[in-house]
Each structure stands twice: as structure tokens, then as C-alpha cells.
Amino acid sequence: MSEPRINDRIRVPEVRLVGPNGEQVGIVRVEDALRLAAEADLDLVEVAPMAKPPVAKLMDFGKYKYEAAMKAREARKNQVNTVIKEIKLRPKIDSHDYGTKKGHVERFLGAGDKVKVTIMFRGREQSRPELGFRLLQRLAEDVVELGTVESAPKQDGRNMIMVLAPTKRKSEARAEARRKKDEQKAAPAAAAEESAPAETAEAPAES
């Protein structure tokens, strides 16, 4: 994105001026707007060049650029990269293989990753696209608690592709995985306490 025009680079006869706190000043000659900016020790920044007349705001442009850069950096830091995993199936997959592949899809979705599911057709199978469509529909229904269809099944050459998106964000999935790990660590200690023999006082035997 190109930088906005500021100060003397704004070559229009008049602008709709906005004050430093967002207040509407109105339409003023650009010379007057530049004078107001100089008096306030601020910059005149064109914020909506396509408007008629263009909208310009009084602001500290250096500070504005710094804050914008900080916001962009923060957004990048908070954005967890979603990985797209890929699973390949054959249209006539047997039930055992299907169960294994479905388990992979569930694990990926549970970890917050998207899954691209590809059905690979060979030879005459290409004339039976409904086989692939039904298989993808079945898979989507089987994993409905973990993911939703982001991209519906569509033919792509010899393949048919569907994309599943996780219902949980990656950050949530990671937090839950950490919580489960902590619970698993705590479980043996709790079990050891419960299984510790209780001390009982025995009555002395009668002679």
C-alpha cells in the first residue's frame, strides 16, 4: 500500500478537513489547511484521496506511521499460521484404511489445522465422480464435531478435492492440549494418594 500524500504533496485546491481529534472542520482551501497544520505543529495528511473534495486530517504523521507499524507487527504476532495438511484417498477405499485416514483427519482438525482431502481417480474410476463425492460427504459427516467444509468437493483433473476447516482455532487447540497434558501429569499423583493404605487401629486380641 502506497503512503498517503502529506503537506506540500497535496496538490488540490481544497480539502474536507478533519481535526486532530476527529472533529469535522469542513471544506477549506488547502493553503488554509496547511497553515492550520503548521500552527499546530502537525502534518496535513490526505486520508481519502478519491473523495470529492479529498479528505485530509491534521495529525503527527511520524507517530501515526509508528503506531500503524506496531499494530501490524502485533497482528502478525497474534496470527497463528494455519497449516494445511493433506490426506489422499482412493474412491474404493476399504473400511480399515478409511478408518485410519479418518483418524488422521480427526487428529489434524483437533490440532487446529485445515485438511485438504484429495480423492485420486484412476482409469475407469474417472467416469464415476459420484463415488468420490459420496466418500467426501461421508468423511465430512464423520468429523462434523471437529471440522466444517470450507471448500465443497470439486473436480480438479483426475482428482476431487475438499477442504475441511477446524471448528477450533489453533491457539484454542494448543491451550486445550496443554491443559490435557497438565491433567495427565497430575493424575498419577492423585491416584497414588488414593491408593495409599489407610492406617487403621486394630483392637488388641483377647487372651
DATA-V347858 format. One record per residue. RES is the residue in one letter. PSI is psi in whole degrees, -180 to 180 (* if undefined). D_LAST is the distance of its C-alpha to the last C-alpha in Angstrom with 1 decimal. Layout:
res-><RES RES>
psi-><PSI PSI>
d_last-><D_LAST D_LAST>
//
This chain:
res-><M S E P R I N D R I R V P E V R L V G P N G E Q V G I V R V E D A L R L A A E A D L D L V E V A P M A K P P V A K L M D F G K Y K Y E A A M K A R E A R K N Q V N T V I K E I K L R P K I D S H D Y G T K K G H V E R F L G A G D K V K V T I M F R G R E Q S R P E L G F R L L Q R L A E D V V E L G T V E S A P K Q D G R N M I M V L A P T K R K S E A R A E A R R K K D E Q K A A P A A A A E E S A P A E T A E A P A E S>
psi-><131 155 148 158 142 154 -122 -13 -9 103 65 155 -34 160 157 111 135 132 173 -24 17 3 143 116 -34 -173 123 159 146 -32 -41 -38 -40 -36 -44 -39 -45 -42 -35 2 43 177 152 117 127 111 -20 80 -24 -10 160 108 167 149 131 146 145 122 166 102 -37 -44 -40 -45 -41 -46 -38 -41 -40 -41 -42 -40 -42 -41 -40 -38 -39 -15 112 125 123 124 141 114 157 135 133 135 157 149 -35 46 142 164 -34 -47 -39 -44 -41 -48 -40 -38 -40 -45 -44 -40 -44 -47 -40 -28 1 15 150 156 125 117 122 125 124 117 142 143 -126 -18 -25 -21 1 60 -23 -25 -46 -41 -45 -38 -43 -40 -43 -45 -44 -40 -37 -26 19 -27 -20 -25 161 159 114 -37 114 156 131 148 136 89 -124 -5 163 132 141 143 129 135 142 145 -25 141 157 -39 -38 -42 -40 -42 -40 -39 -40 -42 -43 -39 -45 -40 -39 -36 -39 -28 -48 -38 -43 -40 -39 -40 -43 -36 -4 133 135 142 128 139 122 139 141 141 144 140 *>
d_last-><99.0 102.0 102.0 103.7 107.1 107.0 109.7 113.1 112.1 112.1 115.6 116.1 118.2 115.5 111.7 109.3 107.6 103.9 102.8 100.0 97.5 98.5 101.1 104.2 107.4 109.7 112.5 114.1 116.6 114.8 116.7 115.2 111.7 112.0 113.2 110.2 107.9 109.6 109.4 105.7 105.2 103.8 104.8 106.5 104.5 105.7 102.7 104.4 107.5 108.3 108.5 111.9 112.4 109.6 106.6 106.1 103.4 103.4 100.5 99.4 99.8 98.0 94.9 95.1 95.2 92.3 90.1 91.1 90.1 86.7 86.1 87.0 84.7 81.8 82.5 82.5 79.2 77.5 78.9 76.4 78.3 77.6 77.6 79.1 77.1 78.8 77.4 79.7 79.4 81.5 82.6 81.0 77.7 74.8 71.7 69.4 71.9 72.4 68.7 68.7 71.8 70.5 67.3 69.5 71.5 68.4 67.1 70.5 70.9 67.3 68.2 71.2 73.9 76.8 77.1 80.5 80.0 82.8 83.5 85.6 88.1 89.7 92.7 93.0 89.9 92.3 93.9 90.5 89.6 87.7 85.0 84.4 84.7 82.1 79.7 80.0 79.6 76.4 75.0 75.9 74.1 71.0 70.7 71.9 68.7 69.4 73.2 76.5 79.8 82.0 84.7 85.3 85.8 89.3 91.2 92.0 94.1 91.9 88.8 87.3 85.5 83.1 81.4 78.1 77.1 73.5 72.5 70.5 72.4 71.5 70.2 67.8 66.7 66.0 64.0 61.9 61.3 60.1 57.8 56.2 55.8 54.1 51.8 51.0 50.1 47.8 46.1 44.0 42.7 41.7 40.1 38.1 36.8 35.8 34.0 32.0 28.2 26.9 24.1 21.1 18.2 14.9 12.2 9.1 6.4 3.8 0.0>
//
